[in-house]
Amino acid sequence: MNRIVKMCFLVPGAVLALVAPAMAQEAGTSISFSPSIGAGVIMLGAGLGIAKIGAAAVESMARQPEASGDIRGGMILAAALIEGATFFALLVCLLATIL
């Protein structure tokens, strides 16, 4: 839990550190962030989500071993849906880099 709290403060701090030089630009210039920042945030969120699903599934299997097959199937389905959404968002970030 302590690691998650650190990340919650580190990521916005890093974004604010990157924004500070951009705010000093002259009027009329636009600020463009790299899509790689978006890809990094996407991967971080997907990793945390799948880790949370896995932890909850293992804990519930330990409490009810007779339902472990159903729990495992639900865990794999949820992880696959998260991965699908992650790959789609990553593809959008990569296309934004090209275009």
MARROSE-318772 format. One record per residue (C-alpha): residue number from 1; y, x, z; chain. Coordinates in steps of 0.5 Angstrom, whole numbers, plus 2048, in hexadecimal, padded with zeros to 3 digits. Example, Ala and Ser with C-alpha at 12.3 -4.5 7.8 and 13.67 -1.06 7.14 Angstrom:
! MARROSE-318772
num 1 py 7F7 px 819 pz 810 chaine A
num 2 py 7FE px 81B pz 80E chaine A
END
This chain:
! MARROSE-318772
num 1 py 800 px 800 pz 800 chaine A
num 2 py 805 px 806 pz 802 chaine A
num 3 py 804 px 808 pz 7FA chaine A
num 4 py 806 px 802 pz 7F7 chaine A
num 5 py 80C px 801 pz 7FC chaine A
num 6 py 80E px 809 pz 7F9 chaine A
num 7 py 80D px 807 pz 7F2 chaine A
num 8 py 811 px 800 pz 7F3 chaine A
num 9 py 817 px 805 pz 7F5 chaine A
num 10 py 816 px 80B pz 7F0 chaine A
num 11 py 815 px 807 pz 7EA chaine A
num 12 py 81C px 803 pz 7EB chaine A
num 13 py 81F px 80A pz 7ED chaine A
num 14 py 81D px 80D pz 7E7 chaine A
num 15 py 820 px 808 pz 7E3 chaine A
num 16 py 826 px 808 pz 7E6 chaine A
num 17 py 827 px 810 pz 7E5 chaine A
num 18 py 826 px 80F pz 7DE chaine A
num 19 py 82B px 809 pz 7DD chaine A
num 20 py 830 px 80D pz 7E1 chaine A
num 21 py 832 px 812 pz 7DB chaine A
num 22 py 832 px 80C pz 7D6 chaine A
num 23 py 837 px 808 pz 7DA chaine A
num 24 py 83C px 80E pz 7D9 chaine A
num 25 py 83C px 80D pz 7D2 chaine A
num 26 py 842 px 80B pz 7CE chaine A
num 27 py 843 px 803 pz 7CD chaine A
num 28 py 840 px 801 pz 7C6 chaine A
num 29 py 839 px 805 pz 7C7 chaine A
num 30 py 833 px 802 pz 7C8 chaine A
num 31 py 82E px 804 pz 7CD chaine A
num 32 py 826 px 804 pz 7CB chaine A
num 33 py 821 px 806 pz 7CF chaine A
num 34 py 81A px 809 pz 7CD chaine A
num 35 py 814 px 804 pz 7CC chaine A
num 36 py 810 px 80A pz 7CF chaine A
num 37 py 813 px 807 pz 7D6 chaine A
num 38 py 811 px 800 pz 7D4 chaine A
num 39 py 80A px 803 pz 7D3 chaine A
num 40 py 80A px 807 pz 7D9 chaine A
num 41 py 80C px 801 pz 7DD chaine A
num 42 py 807 px 7FD pz 7D9 chaine A
num 43 py 801 px 801 pz 7DB chaine A
num 44 py 803 px 802 pz 7E2 chaine A
num 45 py 803 px 7FA pz 7E3 chaine A
num 46 py 7FC px 7FA pz 7E0 chaine A
num 47 py 7F9 px 7FF pz 7E4 chaine A
num 48 py 7FC px 7FC pz 7EA chaine A
num 49 py 7F9 px 7F5 pz 7E8 chaine A
num 50 py 7F2 px 7F7 pz 7E6 chaine A
num 51 py 7F2 px 7FB pz 7ED chaine A
num 52 py 7F4 px 7F5 pz 7F1 chaine A
num 53 py 7EF px 7F1 pz 7ED chaine A
num 54 py 7E9 px 7F6 pz 7EF chaine A
num 55 py 7EB px 7F7 pz 7F6 chaine A
num 56 py 7EB px 7EF pz 7F7 chaine A
num 57 py 7E4 px 7EF pz 7F3 chaine A
num 58 py 7E1 px 7F4 pz 7F7 chaine A
num 59 py 7E3 px 7F1 pz 7FE chaine A
num 60 py 7E1 px 7EA pz 7FC chaine A
num 61 py 7DA px 7ED pz 7FA chaine A
num 62 py 7D9 px 7F0 pz 800 chaine A
num 63 py 7DB px 7EA pz 804 chaine A
num 64 py 7D6 px 7E6 pz 7FF chaine A
num 65 py 7D1 px 7EA pz 7FC chaine A
num 66 py 7CD px 7E4 pz 7F9 chaine A
num 67 py 7D3 px 7E2 pz 7F5 chaine A
num 68 py 7D4 px 7E9 pz 7F2 chaine A
num 69 py 7D2 px 7E7 pz 7EB chaine A
num 70 py 7D7 px 7E2 pz 7EA chaine A
num 71 py 7DD px 7E6 pz 7EE chaine A
num 72 py 7DB px 7EC pz 7E9 chaine A
num 73 py 7DC px 7E8 pz 7E3 chaine A
num 74 py 7E2 px 7E5 pz 7E5 chaine A
num 75 py 7E5 px 7EC pz 7E7 chaine A
num 76 py 7E3 px 7EF pz 7E0 chaine A
num 77 py 7E6 px 7E9 pz 7DC chaine A
num 78 py 7ED px 7EA pz 7E0 chaine A
num 79 py 7ED px 7F1 pz 7DF chaine A
num 80 py 7EB px 7F0 pz 7D7 chaine A
num 81 py 7F1 px 7EB pz 7D7 chaine A
num 82 py 7F6 px 7F0 pz 7DA chaine A
num 83 py 7F4 px 7F5 pz 7D5 chaine A
num 84 py 7F5 px 7F1 pz 7CF chaine A
num 85 py 7FC px 7EF pz 7D2 chaine A
num 86 py 7FD px 7F7 pz 7D3 chaine A
num 87 py 7FB px 7F9 pz 7CC chaine A
num 88 py 7FF px 7F3 pz 7C9 chaine A
num 89 py 805 px 7F6 pz 7CD chaine A
num 90 py 804 px 7FD pz 7CC chaine A
num 91 py 803 px 7FB pz 7C4 chaine A
num 92 py 80A px 7F8 pz 7C4 chaine A
num 93 py 80D px 7FE pz 7C8 chaine A
num 94 py 80A px 803 pz 7C2 chaine A
num 95 py 80D px 7FE pz 7BD chaine A
num 96 py 814 px 7FE pz 7C0 chaine A
num 97 py 813 px 806 pz 7C0 chaine A
num 98 py 812 px 806 pz 7B8 chaine A
num 99 py 817 px 801 pz 7B6 chaine A
END
